[in-house]
Amino acid sequence: MFESAELGHAISPATYARAVPKLREALLDAQYDLFQDGRFPVMILIAGIDGAGKGETVNLLNEWMDPRHINVAAFGESSDEERERPPMWRYWRELPPRGRIGIFFGHWYTDPILDRVHRKSRQPELIQSIEEIVRFEKMLADEGALLLKFWFHLTKDKQKKRLKALEKDPQTRWRVTKTEWRHFRLYDRIRKVAGLALRHTGSAAAPWFVVEGQDACYRNLTVGRTLLAAMRERLDQKPAKPAADRIPPIPPPIDNRHILGALDLGLKLTRRQYTEQRALYQGRIYKLSRHPRFRERSAVLVFEGNDAAGKGGAIRRVAAALDARYYRTIPVAAPTEEERAQPYLWRFWRHLPRLGRFVLFDRSWYGRVLVERVEGFAGEFDWTRAYSEINDFEQQLADKGAIVVKFWLAISKDEQYRRFRERQKTAFKRFKITPEDWRNRKKWEAYEQAVCDMVDRTSTAVAPWTLVEANDKRYARIKVLKTICERLESALRLQ
């Protein structure tokens, strides 16, 4: 993998001096065209052997281009806040929006490679991490990102020489620490593990470029020219529609029945039953949220449902059982301009809770396979691939200890009509009904099919769907509270 970076490439200072001005001008032009075009972000991963020029290259790119439109994210050891969330959380937060360049100095390969090098993980765990990275980078590419990954390499002898030279110079001595020398002693192991990772994660959509780091002139021109060529090629391309054969078909139900049609929407509770059970389950939820075992877990509660199905009322009854210091409610509406400039899951990743806390999503990432699908805001390729991307997302939540509880609150078409009319007549409820609600109602059958496909493809062992019969609000709220109790007790092994 690294042989091409060990050929002793060099460029004379004179040649370098002649080439740099034109390259800088071309890079600036491409950067401003990218900003004006606004169709895609550019993501640059800077990785490689210690002493091979990674830091100098990051500084140089900032010098050659306009740093106002470059996001540089440098990652060291994870903070306490980061360790309480899935490993990818801190990288999602730093994704550049469309039209900008993001440089990742430190990246999602670092921990899997070093954990294997230091034997904190086994080979199967490294392979699993690699597979997760491949899916993540495919998602970025499918969302339109231009992803370039640079591995700066040195032979072992050259690395030793480079580290000694940096250590000898008072101006650069600070850059060589015990960590760099420890990595030098593990050179052969790092090369082996990194080679495996690079071989399995290089693709047309997310290629690796191995750059020899010994000669600064060669290194700088190689990175600059590679970046320029990739940006120009993408900017000159017209937006292409996904190939039809990339879209897996969704077969219709064989028996012409669906899960929503099997619900008994006539289920009810009396006011007395509701009052007694509400107090019971809210008390249990409060105790569970304060249980010592929950300090090492978190809870992600997702509320979806038909318009006017009672999501807000159910959320309020759950929130009433929690300490206000340890939960957040996230109302999800149409994405803002900032959110549309990012992959659709970005706005949900940034709201993930710390350990010992709850987050309640009033609508969620399932908008991609529901309203965006039905209303045509997302193309067929985009909403179809979202099923697997959502499952990956929820699996990462569960792997970090999150208890994912998802509710679909279902009401009949007649009951929805009755509630719509009631909202129009009641002054303090008028804000709840909009022309869009009536417009969505005309696509009832399309939404029902989208819900059935969603449940079928995203109800998993770690994040199952709970379908709630919601024609009777009291029954629906109790089922929600009871389900949360049961899921928490099961996850905390208290049953």
C-alpha positions in Angstrom: 0.0 0.0 0.0 2.8 2.4 0.9 5.4 1.4 -1.7 4.6 4.4 -4.0 5.5 6.7 -1.1 8.9 5.3 -0.6 10.5 6.2 -3.9 12.4 9.3 -2.7 10.4 11.8 -4.7 11.8 15.3 -4.6 11.2 18.7 -6.2 13.8 21.4 -6.4 13.1 24.7 -4.5 13.3 26.6 -7.8 10.6 24.4 -9.4 8.5 24.7 -6.3 8.8 28.5 -6.2 7.6 28.7 -9.8 4.7 26.4 -9.3 3.2 27.7 -6.1 1.8 31.1 -7.2 -0.2 29.5 -10.0 -1.4 26.7 -7.8 -2.5 29.1 -5.0 -4.4 31.2 -7.5 -6.1 28.1 -9.0 -7.0 26.8 -5.5 -8.5 30.1 -4.5 -10.6 30.3 -7.7 -11.8 26.7 -7.1 -12.6 27.5 -3.4 -14.7 30.6 -4.3 -16.5 28.6 -7.1 -17.3 26.0 -4.5 -18.7 28.6 -2.2 -20.8 30.2 -4.9 -21.9 26.8 -6.3 -23.0 25.5 -2.9 -23.8 22.0 -4.1 -21.4 20.0 -2.0 -18.8 20.2 0.8 -15.2 19.1 0.5 -13.8 17.0 3.3 -10.1 16.4 3.6 -8.7 13.8 6.0 -5.1 14.3 7.1 -3.6 11.1 8.4 -0.3 9.3 8.5 3.0 8.7 10.2 4.2 11.1 12.9 6.7 13.6 11.5 5.6 13.2 7.9 4.3 16.8 7.6 0.6 16.6 8.5 0.5 19.7 10.6 2.6 21.7 8.1 0.2 20.7 5.4 -2.9 21.8 7.3 -1.3 25.2 8.0 -0.3 25.5 4.3 -3.8 24.8 3.0 -5.1 27.6 5.3 -2.4 29.9 4.0 -2.9 29.1 0.3 -6.7 29.4 0.5 -9.2 31.7 2.3 -9.4 30.4 5.9 -12.8 32.0 6.4 -14.4 29.2 4.3 -12.3 26.4 5.8 -13.3 24.5 8.9 -10.3 22.9 10.6 -11.2 20.2 13.2 -8.3 18.8 15.2 -9.0 15.8 17.4 -7.0 14.5 20.3 -8.2 12.3 23.1 -11.9 12.2 23.6 -13.3 14.5 26.3 -15.7 13.3 29.0 -18.6 14.8 27.0 -17.5 12.9 23.8 -17.0 9.6 25.6 -20.6 9.7 26.8 -21.9 9.6 23.3 -21.3 7.3 20.3 -17.7 7.6 18.9 -18.9 9.2 15.7 -20.7 12.1 17.5 -17.7 14.4 17.6 -17.0 14.0 13.9 -20.7 14.6 12.9 -20.6 17.9 14.8 -17.7 19.1 12.7 -19.0 18.2 9.2 -18.6 21.2 6.9 -21.8 22.6 5.2 -22.2 22.6 1.5 -20.0 25.1 -0.2 -17.2 24.9 2.4 -14.0 22.9 3.0 -13.5 20.9 6.1 -10.1 19.6 7.2 -10.0 16.8 9.7 -6.7 16.7 11.5 -7.3 13.5 13.4 -10.3 11.5 12.2 -12.5 8.5 12.5 -9.7 6.1 11.6 -7.4 7.1 14.5 -9.0 5.2 17.4 -9.7 2.0 15.6 -6.1 1.9 14.2 -4.4 2.8 17.5 -6.6 0.6 19.6 -5.5 -2.4 17.5 -1.8 -1.2 17.5 -1.9 -1.0 21.3 -3.8 -4.3 21.4 -6.8 -2.7 23.2 -9.0 -4.4 20.5 -8.9 -7.6 18.5 -8.8 -8.1 14.8 -12.6 -8.7 14.5 -13.3 -5.4 16.3 -11.0 -3.6 13.9 -12.8 -5.1 10.9 -16.2 -4.1 12.4 -15.0 -0.5 12.8 -13.7 -0.5 9.3 -17.1 -1.7 8.0 -18.9 1.0 10.0 -16.5 3.6 8.5 -17.2 2.4 5.0 -20.9 2.8 5.5 -20.4 6.2 7.0 -18.3 7.4 4.1 -20.7 5.9 1.6 -23.5 7.9 3.2 -21.4 11.1 3.0 -20.7 10.4 -0.7 -24.4 9.7 -1.4 -25.2 13.0 0.3 -22.9 14.7 -2.2 -19.7 15.2 -0.2 -16.3 15.3 -2.0 -14.1 13.2 0.4 -10.3 13.1 0.0 -8.1 11.1 2.4 -4.4 11.7 2.5 -2.0 9.3 4.3 1.5 11.0 4.8 4.1 8.3 4.9 7.8 7.9 5.8 10.0 4.9 6.0 11.1 4.0 9.5 14.6 5.3 8.9 13.3 8.6 7.5 10.8 8.9 10.4 13.6 8.6 12.9 15.7 11.1 11.1 12.8 13.5 10.9 11.9 13.2 14.6 15.5 13.8 15.6 15.7 16.9 13.4 12.5 18.3 14.8 13.7 17.6 18.4 17.1 19.3 17.8 15.6 22.6 16.5 14.4 24.8 19.5 11.6 26.1 17.3 10.1 22.7 16.6 11.2 20.7 19.7 7.7 21.0 21.3 6.3 18.9 18.4 8.1 15.7 19.5 6.8 14.2 22.7 6.9 10.7 24.3 3.9 9.8 22.2 5.8 10.3 18.9 8.7 8.2 20.1 6.3 5.5 21.4 4.6 5.4 18.0 8.1 5.2 16.4 8.8 2.0 18.4 5.5 0.6 17.1 6.2 1.6 13.5 5.9 -1.9 12.0 2.7 -2.6 13.8 1.2 0.8 12.8 2.2 0.2 9.2 0.5 -3.2 9.2 -2.7 -2.1 10.8 -3.0 1.1 8.8 -2.3 -0.8 5.6 -5.2 -3.1 6.3 -7.5 -0.1 7.0 -6.5 1.8 3.9 -6.9 -1.2 1.6 -10.4 -1.8 2.9 -11.6 1.8 2.9 -10.3 3.2 -0.3 -13.0 3.6 -2.9 -13.9 5.8 -5.9 -16.1 7.9 -3.7 -13.6 8.1 -0.8 -10.1 7.5 -2.2 -6.9 7.4 -0.3 -3.8 9.3 -1.6 -0.5 8.1 -0.1 2.0 11.0 -0.1 5.7 10.7 0.7 6.4 13.2 3.5 10.2 13.5 3.4 10.4 16.3 0.8 8.2 19.3 1.8 8.1 20.7 -1.8 6.9 17.4 -3.3 4.5 16.9 -0.4 2.9 20.3 -0.7 2.5 20.3 -4.5 1.1 16.8 -4.5 -1.6 17.6 -2.0 -2.4 21.0 -3.5 -2.6 19.6 -7.1 -4.7 16.6 -6.0 -7.1 18.8 -4.1 -7.4 21.2 -7.1 -8.0 18.5 -9.6 -10.7 16.8 -7.5 -12.5 20.1 -6.8 -12.4 21.2 -10.5 -13.6 17.8 -11.7 -16.6 17.9 -9.3 -17.4 21.6 -10.0 -17.4 20.9 -13.8 -19.9 18.0 -13.4 -23.6 18.5 -13.9 -25.8 17.1 -11.1 -26.4 13.4 -12.1 -29.5 11.5 -11.2 -28.9 8.1 -9.4 -28.9 5.1 -11.6 -32.2 3.3 -11.4 -30.5 -0.1 -10.7 -29.1 1.3 -7.5 -32.6 1.6 -6.0 -33.7 -1.6 -4.3 -37.4 -2.2 -5.0 -39.9 -2.3 -2.2 -42.4 -5.1 -2.8 -46.1 -4.5 -2.1 -47.8 -6.6 0.6 -48.8 -10.0 -0.8 -52.1 -10.2 1.1 -53.0 -6.5 0.6 -53.0 -6.0 4.4 -50.8 -3.9 6.5 -49.8 -3.5 10.1 -51.9 -0.4 10.7 -55.0 -2.1 9.5 -54.5 -4.8 12.2 -54.7 -2.3 15.1 -57.8 -2.2 17.3 -58.4 1.5 17.5 -61.4 1.0 19.7 -59.4 0.3 22.8 -60.3 2.7 25.6 -59.7 3.5 29.3 -62.1 5.1 31.7 -61.0 8.3 33.4 -60.5 6.5 36.7 -58.4 3.8 35.1 -56.3 6.4 33.4 -55.7 8.5 36.5 -54.6 5.5 38.6 -52.3 4.0 35.9 -50.8 7.4 35.0 -49.7 7.9 38.6 -48.3 4.4 38.8 -46.3 4.5 35.6 -45.0 8.1 36.0 -43.8 7.1 39.4 -42.0 4.1 38.0 -40.4 6.2 35.2 -39.1 8.7 37.8 -37.5 6.0 39.9 -36.0 4.3 36.9 -34.5 7.6 35.7 -32.8 8.0 39.1 -31.6 4.4 39.3 -27.8 4.0 39.7 -27.7 1.8 36.6 -29.2 4.4 34.4 -26.2 6.7 35.1 -24.3 4.5 32.6 -27.2 4.6 30.0 -29.3 7.2 28.2 -32.7 7.2 26.7 -33.8 8.3 23.2 -37.5 8.5 22.9 -39.0 9.0 19.4 -42.6 10.1 18.8 -44.1 9.8 15.4 -47.7 9.5 14.3 -50.6 10.8 12.2 -51.3 14.5 12.4 -53.4 15.2 15.5 -52.7 11.7 16.9 -51.6 13.1 20.3 -47.8 13.1 20.2 -47.6 16.3 22.1 -49.9 15.1 24.9 -48.0 11.9 25.2 -44.7 13.7 25.4 -46.0 16.0 28.2 -47.1 13.0 30.3 -43.6 11.5 29.9 -41.9 14.8 30.7 -44.0 15.2 33.8 -42.3 12.0 35.2 -38.8 13.3 34.7 -36.5 15.8 36.4 -36.3 18.8 34.2 -32.6 19.0 34.6 -32.1 15.6 32.9 -34.2 15.7 29.8 -34.7 17.7 26.6 -37.6 17.8 24.2 -36.6 18.4 20.6 -39.5 19.5 18.3 -38.6 18.7 14.7 -40.0 20.9 11.9 -38.9 21.5 8.4 -35.1 21.8 8.2 -33.5 25.3 8.4 -31.1 26.6 5.8 -28.2 25.5 8.1 -29.6 22.0 8.4 -30.3 21.6 4.6 -26.6 22.3 4.0 -25.7 19.1 5.9 -26.6 15.4 5.7 -30.1 14.9 6.9 -29.0 13.0 10.1 -26.7 15.8 11.2 -29.4 17.8 13.0 -30.3 14.7 15.1 -26.7 13.7 15.9 -26.1 17.0 17.6 -29.0 16.5 20.1 -27.9 13.1 21.4 -28.0 13.0 25.2 -25.2 12.4 27.7 -25.3 9.4 30.0 -28.0 9.5 32.6 -30.3 11.7 30.5 -33.3 11.6 28.3 -34.0 13.2 24.9 -37.6 13.2 23.5 -37.9 13.8 19.8 -41.3 15.2 18.7 -40.9 13.8 15.1 -37.5 12.7 14.1 -35.1 11.4 11.4 -38.0 9.3 10.1 -39.2 12.3 8.2 -36.9 11.2 5.4 -38.9 8.1 4.8 -42.3 9.6 5.6 -43.0 13.2 4.6 -40.0 13.6 2.4 -40.9 10.4 0.6 -44.6 11.1 0.2 -44.2 14.8 -0.7 -41.3 14.3 -3.0 -38.8 16.3 -1.1 -36.3 13.4 -1.3 -35.7 11.3 -4.4 -36.4 7.6 -4.4 -32.7 6.7 -4.1 -32.3 9.0 -1.1 -35.3 7.8 1.0 -34.7 4.2 0.0 -31.1 4.2 1.3 -32.2 6.0 4.4 -33.6 2.8 5.9 -30.1 1.2 6.3 -28.6 4.5 7.3 -31.2 4.9 10.1 -30.6 1.4 11.3 -26.9 2.1 11.5 -27.5 5.3 13.4 -29.7 3.6 16.0 -27.3 0.7 16.3 -24.6 3.2 17.2 -26.9 4.7 19.8 -27.5 1.3 21.3 -23.9 0.3 21.2 -23.1 3.3 23.4 -25.8 2.4 25.9 -28.8 4.4 24.7 -32.2 2.8 25.2 -34.1 3.7 22.0 -37.9 3.6 22.3 -39.9 4.5 19.2 -43.7 5.1 19.1 -46.1 5.4 16.2 -49.4 6.9 17.4 -52.1 5.7 15.0 -55.6 7.1 14.7 -58.4 6.5 12.1 -59.1 8.9 9.3 -62.5 9.7 10.8 -61.0 10.5 14.2 -58.4 12.7 12.6 -61.1 14.7 10.8 -63.0 15.1 14.1 -59.9 16.4 15.9 -59.1 18.8 13.0 -62.6 20.3 13.2 -62.3 20.6 17.0 -59.0 22.4 16.7 -60.5 24.9 14.3 -63.3 25.7 16.7 -61.1 26.0 19.8 -59.3 29.3 20.1 -56.3 28.0 22.0 -55.9 25.0 19.7 -56.1 26.9 16.3 -52.3 27.1 16.1 -52.2 23.3 15.9 -54.1 23.1 12.6 -52.6 24.5 9.3 -53.5 24.2 5.6 -50.6 21.7 5.4 -52.4 19.3 7.8 -55.4 19.3 5.5 -53.2 18.8 2.4 -51.4 15.9 4.0 -54.8 14.3 4.8 -55.5 14.0 1.1 -52.5 11.6 0.9 -53.7 9.3 3.7 -53.1 6.1 1.8 -49.6 7.1 0.6 -48.6 7.9 4.2 -50.0 4.6 5.5 -47.9 2.7 2.9 -44.8 4.7 3.9 -45.5 3.9 7.6 -45.8 0.2 6.9 -42.6 0.2 5.0 -40.8 2.2 7.7 -41.9 -0.2 10.5 -41.1 -3.2 8.4 -37.5 -2.0 7.6 -36.5 -0.2 10.8 -38.0 -2.2 13.7 -35.0 -3.9 15.0 -34.0 -5.8 18.1 -32.2 -2.8 19.5 -34.8 -0.2 18.4 -38.2 -1.8 17.9 -41.3 0.2 17.0 -44.3 0.3 19.4 -47.6 0.9 17.6 -50.0 2.8 19.8 -53.8 2.7 19.3 -54.5 6.4 19.8 -58.1 7.0 19.0 -58.6 7.2 22.8 -56.0 9.6 24.2 -56.1 8.1 27.6 -55.3 4.6 26.4 -52.5 5.9 24.1 -50.8 7.9 26.9 -50.9 4.9 29.3 -49.5 2.6 26.6 -46.6 5.0 26.0 -45.8 5.3 29.7 -46.1 1.6 30.3 -43.9 0.8 27.3 -41.2 3.1 28.5 -41.2 1.5 32.0 -40.9 -2.0 30.5 -38.1 -1.0 28.1 -36.1 0.8 30.9 -36.6 -2.1 33.3 -35.5 -4.6 30.7 -32.5 -2.6 29.6 -31.4 -2.1 33.3 -32.1 -5.8 34.0 -34.6 -5.0 36.7 -37.3 -7.4 35.5 
